Amino acid sequence: MRKTENLLVLGMFCLIIAFVIEMVGRGTILTTVISLLFIGIAIFSNAGYLVLTSLKNNKK
């Protein structure tokens, strides 16, 4: 259970970082790319969380 919780925390942390970068950044291409990178990490970590929890629920 600890690994799945860490994936969820990673996803939320990446979304917060992306939001802060977009607020602080001046709209340059570099800040947009970095923000999209963090959003991509958040999507994949949350997808991993959903897959692991659904597999765990199916085993029960």
C-alpha positions as CSV (number, residue, x, y, z in Angstrom):
1,M,0.0,0.0,0.0
2,R,2.9,2.3,0.7
3,K,4.1,2.3,-3.0
4,T,0.6,3.3,-4.3
5,E,0.3,6.1,-1.8
6,N,3.7,7.4,-2.8
7,L,2.6,7.5,-6.5
8,L,-0.5,9.5,-5.5
9,V,1.6,12.0,-3.5
10,L,4.1,12.3,-6.4
11,G,1.2,13.1,-8.7
12,M,-0.2,15.8,-6.5
13,F,3.2,17.3,-5.8
14,C,3.9,17.5,-9.5
15,L,0.6,19.3,-10.2
16,I,1.4,21.8,-7.4
17,I,4.8,22.5,-8.9
18,A,3.4,22.9,-12.4
19,F,0.8,25.3,-11.1
20,V,3.4,27.4,-9.3
21,I,5.7,27.4,-12.3
22,E,2.9,28.7,-14.5
23,M,2.0,31.4,-12.0
24,V,5.6,32.6,-11.5
25,G,6.8,32.1,-15.1
26,R,6.6,34.8,-17.6
27,G,5.0,32.7,-20.3
28,T,8.2,31.7,-22.0
29,I,8.5,28.5,-23.9
30,L,10.9,27.0,-21.3
31,T,8.5,27.5,-18.4
32,T,5.7,26.0,-20.5
33,V,7.7,23.0,-21.4
34,I,8.8,22.4,-17.7
35,S,5.2,22.8,-16.6
36,L,4.0,20.3,-19.1
37,L,6.7,17.9,-18.1
38,F,5.5,18.0,-14.5
39,I,1.9,17.6,-15.6
40,G,3.0,14.5,-17.7
41,I,4.7,13.0,-14.6
42,A,1.5,13.6,-12.6
43,I,-0.7,11.9,-15.2
44,F,1.5,8.8,-15.4
45,S,2.0,8.5,-11.6
46,N,-1.8,8.9,-11.0
47,A,-2.5,6.3,-13.7
48,G,0.0,4.0,-12.0
49,Y,-1.8,4.5,-8.7
50,L,-5.2,3.7,-10.3
51,V,-3.8,0.5,-11.9
52,L,-2.1,-0.7,-8.8
53,T,-5.2,-0.1,-6.6
54,S,-7.5,-1.8,-9.1
55,L,-5.2,-4.8,-9.2
56,K,-5.1,-4.9,-5.4
57,N,-8.9,-4.7,-5.2
58,N,-9.3,-7.5,-7.8
59,K,-7.0,-9.8,-5.7
60,K,-9.3,-9.5,-2.6
